């Protein structure tokens, strides 16, 4: 497994994986899927975008960007996506660990997650095991695909 910066040839696989998470409707706040043009612009607009590649196949990705501007611009945010058939293989963990290193390399001081769905136990356990600190919970902060609301948790990790 190699984690590396994405290239244009990776876009179709990246968009397919990203859209799978969006369509699931239980983790990302986005509701609209990306097409090739929107996906190319979206991934290019990030501070850093990486893919997890195994035997030439893109299995996952992450995006890294400032969480805010100006005096809070030293705090970054990230999102992770792993293709469904590769979940449970610790690819997400490798992506998170890489993003922590890359965030520090890029001069960020903190990685903050604004909205981890409370029922996303696998992600929450991973973040906590990797040293993320729970800031708090926002009641009903995420509208699930089926329309009901779930709490979201905010986390941070000093880089």
Secondary structure by P-SEA (a helix, b strand, c coil): cccccccccaaaaaaaaaaaaaaacccccccccccaaaaaaaaaaccbbbbbbccccccccccccccccccccccccccccccccccccaaaaaaaaaaaaaaaaacccbbbbccccccaaaaaaaaaaacccccccccccccccccbbbbbbbbbbcc
